[in-house]
């Protein structure tokens, strides 16, 4: 039976970095969103209808999106309501395509919030130091603290996500250490599930 691992944690905690270390097919929602903004005209038309004062150019412009998010608190919800069903469809396609695999990884920032997880999912919480997270976020292209704060507000608290998780992985952003920690968790998941 296919085992689904959901990677959860704070923005900038290194979820995608951890996800790739499992060496399994990964559904990366952030990468899919970038593709949607670049290539999905239906999405563009829907966003333009919902946010006519902001969304004007196709492919969807990051600057226009940022301005929309900062102008009004409700705009982020409007954007996610358009994007979420497309991501759900893409995730379902990914699951079908990889249904014969033993393990797949779901790297979806709003996995819990959008109820994309199942009870049987194995949740791995990525725990990183706040100072390190902030340092890494500041190095990101198009970094905007206000936008990140808006995204954090629509997410469940980190303490809630941590409690919900089956495993916690401390991320010190060092490849070898993370690889070792992921291997321990992956081996445990395989062995535990095989013996049950």
C-alpha positions as CSV (number, residue, x, y, z in Angstrom):
1,X,0.0,0.0,0.0
2,X,1.2,3.5,-0.9
3,X,2.6,5.4,2.1
4,X,2.1,9.2,2.0
5,X,4.5,11.4,3.9
6,X,3.4,15.0,4.5
7,X,6.1,17.5,5.3
8,X,4.9,20.4,7.5
9,X,6.5,23.3,9.3
10,X,7.1,27.0,9.2
11,X,7.7,29.1,6.1
12,X,11.5,28.9,5.4
13,X,12.1,26.0,7.7
14,X,13.5,23.9,4.8
15,X,10.5,21.7,4.1
16,X,11.4,21.2,0.4
17,X,15.1,20.6,1.3
18,X,14.0,17.8,3.7
19,X,11.4,16.4,1.3
20,X,14.0,15.8,-1.5
21,X,16.2,13.8,1.0
22,X,13.6,11.0,1.1
23,X,14.6,10.0,-2.4
24,X,10.9,9.4,-3.3
25,X,8.6,11.1,-5.8
26,X,7.8,14.6,-4.3
27,X,4.7,16.7,-5.0
28,X,6.0,20.2,-4.4
29,X,3.0,22.6,-4.3
30,X,5.1,25.8,-4.5
31,X,6.7,24.7,-7.8
32,X,3.2,23.8,-9.1
33,X,1.9,27.3,-8.2
34,X,4.8,28.9,-10.1
35,X,3.8,26.8,-13.2
36,X,0.1,27.8,-12.8
37,X,1.0,31.5,-12.7
38,X,3.1,31.1,-15.8
39,X,0.9,28.9,-17.9
40,X,-2.7,28.6,-16.7
41,X,-4.8,31.2,-18.5
42,X,-8.0,30.0,-16.8
43,X,-6.5,30.7,-13.4
44,X,-5.4,34.2,-14.7
45,X,-8.9,35.0,-15.9
46,X,-10.4,33.9,-12.5
47,X,-8.0,36.0,-10.5
48,X,-8.5,39.0,-12.8
49,X,-12.2,38.7,-12.2
50,X,-11.8,38.5,-8.4
51,X,-9.0,41.2,-8.3
52,X,-9.6,43.5,-11.2
53,X,-7.6,46.4,-9.7
54,X,-4.5,44.2,-9.2
55,X,-4.2,41.3,-11.7
56,X,-3.7,42.7,-15.1
57,X,-0.8,41.0,-16.9
58,X,-0.4,37.4,-18.2
59,X,1.7,35.4,-17.3
60,X,0.6,36.4,-13.7
61,X,3.1,39.0,-12.3
62,X,4.6,38.4,-8.9
63,X,4.6,42.2,-8.2
64,X,0.9,42.5,-8.9
65,X,0.2,39.5,-6.6
66,X,2.3,41.0,-3.8
67,X,0.5,44.3,-4.1
68,X,-2.9,42.5,-4.0
69,X,-1.9,40.6,-0.8
70,X,-0.6,43.8,0.9
71,X,-3.6,46.0,-0.1
72,X,-6.2,44.0,1.6
73,X,-6.2,41.0,4.0
74,X,-9.1,39.3,2.2
75,X,-7.2,39.2,-1.1
76,X,-4.9,36.3,0.0
77,X,-8.0,34.2,0.7
78,X,-9.4,35.1,-2.8
79,X,-6.1,34.0,-4.4
80,X,-5.9,30.7,-2.4
81,X,-9.6,29.9,-3.3
82,X,-8.7,30.0,-6.9
83,X,-5.3,28.2,-6.6
84,X,-6.4,25.5,-4.2
85,X,-8.7,23.5,-6.4
86,X,-6.1,23.5,-9.2
87,X,-3.4,22.2,-6.8
88,X,-5.8,19.5,-5.5
89,X,-6.3,18.3,-9.1
90,X,-2.6,18.3,-9.7
91,X,-2.0,16.4,-6.5
92,X,-4.5,13.8,-7.4
93,X,-2.9,13.3,-10.8
94,X,0.5,13.0,-9.1
95,X,-1.0,10.3,-6.7
96,X,-2.5,8.4,-9.5
97,X,0.8,8.5,-11.5
98,X,2.7,7.2,-8.5
99,X,0.2,4.8,-7.1
100,X,2.5,1.8,-7.6
101,X,5.3,3.4,-5.5
102,X,5.9,2.4,-1.9
103,X,6.4,6.0,-0.6
104,X,5.5,9.4,-1.9
105,X,6.2,12.8,-0.3
106,X,3.7,15.7,-0.1
107,X,5.4,19.1,0.2
108,X,2.4,21.3,0.5
109,X,2.5,24.4,2.7
110,X,-1.3,24.3,3.4
111,X,-1.6,20.5,3.6
112,X,-3.5,20.6,6.9
113,X,-5.3,23.9,6.4
114,X,-6.8,22.8,3.1
115,X,-7.6,19.3,4.4
116,X,-5.4,17.6,1.8
117,X,-4.1,15.1,4.3
118,X,-5.6,11.8,5.2
119,X,-5.7,10.2,8.7
120,X,-3.3,7.5,7.5
121,X,-0.7,10.1,6.3
122,X,2.7,10.1,8.1
123,X,3.4,13.7,9.1
124,X,6.9,14.9,9.5
125,X,7.4,18.3,11.2
126,X,10.5,20.3,10.1
127,X,11.8,22.2,13.1
128,X,14.4,24.9,12.5
129,X,15.7,27.8,14.6
130,X,13.7,31.0,14.2
131,X,17.0,33.0,13.7
132,X,18.1,30.7,10.9
133,X,14.7,30.8,9.3
134,X,14.6,34.6,9.2
135,X,18.2,34.8,7.9
136,X,17.3,32.4,5.0
137,X,14.0,34.2,4.2
138,X,15.8,37.5,4.0
139,X,18.1,36.0,1.3
140,X,15.2,35.0,-0.8
141,X,14.5,36.9,-4.0
142,X,11.4,39.2,-3.7
143,X,11.6,38.8,0.1
144,X,8.7,40.8,1.8
145,X,8.2,40.4,5.5
146,X,4.6,41.6,5.3
147,X,3.6,39.0,2.7
148,X,5.2,36.3,4.8
149,X,3.3,37.5,7.9
150,X,0.0,37.4,5.9
151,X,0.8,33.8,4.8
152,X,1.6,32.8,8.4
153,X,-1.8,34.2,9.6
154,X,-3.7,31.7,7.3
155,X,-1.7,28.8,8.6
156,X,-2.3,26.7,11.7
157,X,0.0,27.3,14.6
158,X,3.4,25.6,14.6
159,X,2.7,24.0,18.1
160,X,-0.5,22.5,16.7
161,X,1.3,21.1,13.6
162,X,4.1,19.7,15.8
163,X,1.6,17.9,18.1
164,X,-0.1,16.5,15.0
165,X,3.1,15.1,13.6
166,X,4.4,11.5,13.8
167,X,8.0,12.6,13.6
168,X,9.9,15.8,14.2
169,X,13.1,16.4,12.2
170,X,15.6,19.1,13.5
171,X,16.8,20.9,10.4
172,X,20.3,22.6,10.9
173,X,20.5,23.1,7.1
174,X,23.5,20.8,6.8
175,X,23.1,18.2,4.1
176,X,24.8,15.3,5.8
177,X,23.0,15.7,9.1
178,X,19.6,16.1,7.4
179,X,20.3,13.0,5.2
180,X,21.0,10.9,8.3
181,X,17.9,12.1,10.1
182,X,15.7,11.5,7.1
183,X,17.2,8.0,6.6
184,X,16.4,7.1,10.3
185,X,12.8,8.2,9.8
186,X,12.4,6.5,6.4
187,X,13.8,3.2,7.7
188,X,11.5,3.4,10.7
189,X,8.5,4.1,8.5
190,X,9.3,1.2,6.2
191,X,10.0,-1.3,9.0
192,X,7.2,-0.2,11.3
193,X,4.6,-0.3,8.5
194,X,5.9,-3.7,7.2
195,X,5.6,-5.3,10.6
196,X,2.1,-4.0,11.4
